[in-house]
Amino acid sequence: MHDTEITIKLTSDEALVLSDWLARVQMTDLSRLVDDPAAWAPIHRLAGTLDKALPAIFAADYAERLDAARRRLKESMGSFAEEQDD
């Protein structure tokens, strides 16, 4: 079973927001958050895959695109997103 791959499907907004979050998380002291060394392999693989699949991360208007994606995702989450902001 260890050779079986899992496919995860994300919208472009989800992928952009997740890519940004992973990049920020990787630049922090992750030892507090990631206490299992084995977790680093999938974290790096996911981040790398997103980076390759998202040309928008290199766009001059990246910040605006990211903000717009965040807004759309929050809107799609309705009251759940509002509860998380509190």
N, C-alpha and C positions, 0 to 999 in steps of 0.2 A: 504494500500500500504506500510506502514512502515515496515511490516514483510517480504517484498520481498527482496531477496538477489540478488546482482549483482555479476557476475563472470567476472573477469578480467584475460586475458591470457597474459603472458609474456614469452619471451624466457628466457633461463637460464642466458644469458648475461644481458638481461634487468633487470631480477630479482636481479642479483648479484650487478649490478651498482646502482639500486634503493635502495636496502637494505643498501649499504654502505652510500649513500647520506642521507637516512633517519636517520641512526645512527649518522652521523656527524651533521645533522640539529638538532636532539634532544639534542645534547650536547652543543648547542649554546644558545644564548639569543633569544629564539623563540618568545618572546612577540612582537618583531618588525615584525616578519614574519607571525605569526599566531595570528591574532587579534580577532578571534572568538573562544571562549572557546569550542564551540560545535565541532570544527574541530579536537580537540585533540583525540576524540574517534576514528574516522576513521584512524588518523595518527598512533596511538598506535596499532590498530588492524592490519593495513597493515604491519607495521614494525614487529609485532609479528608473523604474518602469514609467512612473508618472512624468518624470522629467523628460524622458524621451518622447512621450506621447503628447506633450503639451507645448506646442510652439509658442503659445501665448505667454509663457513665463519669460520669454526673451523679448517680448514686444515692448515698444516704448511706452505704451499706455497700460502696462501690466497692472499698476496699482488701481487704475480705474476699472479695468476688467475684473479684478479680484473683488473690489468693493461691490460692483454690480452683481457678481455671482453670489456673494454673501447675502446681499439684500434679497435676491430671488429665492435663495434657499431658506432664509428666515421666513419670508412670506409663505412659502410652501409648507412650512412646519406649523404655521398658525400659532395657537396658544402655547404649544410646547416650547417654541423659541422664546416667547415672552417670559415664561417661567424660568428659563435658563439665564436670562439677562438679570433677573432679580437677585 
